[in-house]
Amino acid sequence: MSIDIYLDGNATSAILPAALAAAVDAMAERFGNPSSSHATGLRARAVLDATRQRARRVLGVGDGRLMFNGGATEGIQTAVLSALCALRERQAGGATIGTLLLYGATEHKAVPESLAHWNRLLGLNLRLQAIPVDADGQHDLSMLRGCIAQAALLCTMAANNETGAISDLAAIEALLNQSASKAYWLVDCVQALGKLPLALSSTRIDYAPFSGHKLYAPKGIGMLYVRAGAPFTPLIVGGGQEGGQRSGTENMAGIAALGAVLAALEEGGVFRSHAELLAVRVRLAESLREALPGLVFNHAFAKSLPTTLNFSVPGLGSRELMDVFDAAQVRVSSGSACSAAKAAPSYVLDAMGVAPWRSSGAIRMSFGPLIDDATVAEACARIARCGEALRASCLIPSERAPLPHDGVVQLGTDGACSWLLLDAATRSCIIIDPLPALTERIESFVRCQNYRVCAILGSSPDSDRATLARALGRHIARDQDGDVFGWPSSGHCVTLADGGIVAGLPFGAKVLARVLHDDARASYLFGDAGGDGEPPAGAAASYVGDERPPLREKLRLPATGVRYAFVGHAGQEGLAALVDADTLLCPSRDPHNAFCTSMRALASVQDSTSLPPDTDVAAEPDASAIELDAATLADFLLRHPDAQLIDVREPYEFAASMTTGPGGRIARSVPLSRLADQLGDWLRGEPVPLLFLCRSGNRSIKAVQCLRRLGYRQAWNVSGGLALAAAPLTLAA
Ligand code: PLP
């Protein structure tokens, strides 16, 4: 069994072994052009004819047309063009035609896009009207009844690709018949092939497109059924192939492969029965429910294909779910188009009236009728593993208290970031510049880890600390005389490198010193303070406003002791005298994922005389020098036996991961959110070659660029990430 568990069957499928053999045979042995009259051509023609006959029987085409084409998108264009050309002719001949182009609100985009395109091109100017659906994805038949008399063309898919919702075609047909509608009827049957019984000529469906790659045939082969008597206009003309209905030399490898799939459908014994597929769905649904508490399915199982499960999990976005499933090598898809930062809601789920969090966080798990029990068992085991990984990262509730973390965490969203300081020994934390968008995430992390929040700090008046403080409630440890966000009235008195005296908050074995730039803006210096904090004679206190350094303990925080400076909106203003060249400067705005910088890195950019004056100071090092692809990776690993692999995926992805790194080496987990925490050790320690990786190489390159900017030359990226690293993949122990 392949290590990948492919559960994205509604997107595409692997190829049936018999289909692969048929395609190879068509290319190697029967490679002729079916239009040629010699024997080589005739052998290819025989495959074409046999496949068409097979398709006619399987789909119940009767005396209708059945042509091969490039796929469903082409079939939809051809059907729409055919119907609209006929409507235009009828109109030109003086007949009254319907004014509406009706389509289900959850149709694949190929349908409304084709309708709009050809309507405009043919100058028909009919009105496109979406038919709403209910919570189960079923068409609103009363709305349809109300407007069917004005319909020129009606498009209603047989089954939805995101949810598997099966349309009630019998009811729609009855409605068309009762209303004596003259509307043409297009039914997108892409997701129905092999999963629902089809007897097309016994219905009044005029057009039915199919796509081979959704059922174990290759991409680029499709079929279009056209009812006998329904209007037809070819989309592609030329050599007259397919009886002049679709010109262009036939895709014989695709046709032969599709023929093998149709043979499997017709002869039986290859694909699993409907009852067996229902049982598979039950097993997958149960393991999903068990692994992911609170999970909700976004469709009614009773009215959906057994091969599609669409679900959302409270508190988890589709990005996190996709990432954890992908790490476990369970290939699913998000129900919506999502960018790295934000998931867009799914228009299908929106049309069903699903809550926005469910729509934007939806995951689709779909499989084909070839699925076997071993794959299902392995899928269930990996789903459980994903649940465990998310639990251990506090992303879903857990009964067991996870191990507390230590150090610095950076959480980002939309180019801004919040910083968390964690102390495992005392289970306490400090939060700097909390972003409202991260409130839920920070709150659940703090609650799950059972941290005591010593303080919520802001670097500028824009910092919204109140939202998080409200959410955290009892988790904030307030000093009796301190402010509402935890800053104590009697902290420490810290003497900084320039002799200035500021207030400090002890945290673990370190201290956090507050440097006020004015009444509203502050930076925070975090590091190792010494005991003798007596200011040099004559040194001016740098505190401003009503800040009065308390005198509980006097500490000295020399520049070399400052590990991190949380610079927030104040930027680096006045900090050069207080910090070391390698102190990590941590911003509250990070639009380019730079993570952090240092005085040394800033100076090297500014000092660079080789740069033309208008060069972007954030310019990245030459990418070609730091990217290792499949060809150079093996050689690199041979030359650098001491190289350390660093996996920057989030902890839940690492925990769910099924593979070792390239060359079978074990990677160490340093998630991007913890990069700043680790940087100091790398920068201060003996340099070793570091090889960064993630799933695609997009996240790890950011870490490499950050290290290089900070002056660490021995950092490289695995180009294309784990997805492309040409290492033999073995199951991790
Ligand atoms: N219709 C439905 C329901 C689909 O799922 C798809 C593919 O996702 C299409 C049409 C388009 O098929 P193709 O991309 O093969 O042309």
Residues whose N, C-alpha, C, O or C-beta is under 5 A from the ligand:
A	BS01	PLP	N10 A11 G71 A72 T73 E74 H108 A110 A159 N161 D188 V190 Q191 S211
